[in-house]
């Protein structure tokens, strides 16, 4: 019997000099996402507006789809079961605190066997913080 356990892995809070509307417009279209992913780690990128799939070595092919959007504040993304061996959810939260000052937070919730969780925590934390670093410096 597989015991699936979930844990939320949260990024640091990022800061962008762009508006929540600019960032939201960018992150709600997967055609833009390839530029945010770590170089050299992803291949075979395919995307449409609300779905994408790609190869991540050594994990294999995975797919993502936008499952919920709340304008200018939250985008929820989930793995696509037919593409992804591992299931997970991602939330990207935006909060504009002043003109040209938007805070960004990314949360990943892997749905995996509890034996895998200790091995995934550190790489996923690095991944979400790496995405925040890229988004902080990105010109939306």
C-alpha positions, 0 to 999 in steps of 0.5 A: 500500500502506497502512503501518499504524504503531502508537504508544502515547500515554500519559496522565499518572498521575492520582490519585482519592480513590475506590477502584479498585472504584468507578472500575472499576464506573463505567468498565465501563459505557459508559452512564456515559462521556458525562459524561467526554467533552469538552463540545461535542465529542461528539454523537449519543451512544448506549450500552449497557453494553459498547458505545457510538457517537457523533459527533466533529467533524470525524472523524465517527461512531465506536464503542467496545466493551469487549474485556477486563476485569480486575477493579479493574485494567484495562479494554481498549476497542477501536474498532468497525470498522463505526462507526470510520474509524480503528481504535484501542485504549484501556487504562484502568489502575487501581492502588489505593495506599491507602484512597481513593487510586487511580492512573489511567493511560490509554493510546491506541494508534491503528492508522493510516497512519504519515503521520497519526501526527504529526498525531494525537499531540498531540491524543490526548495532550491527550485522554487527559490531559483524561480523567485531569483529569476522572476526578481530579475526578469523584465515582464 
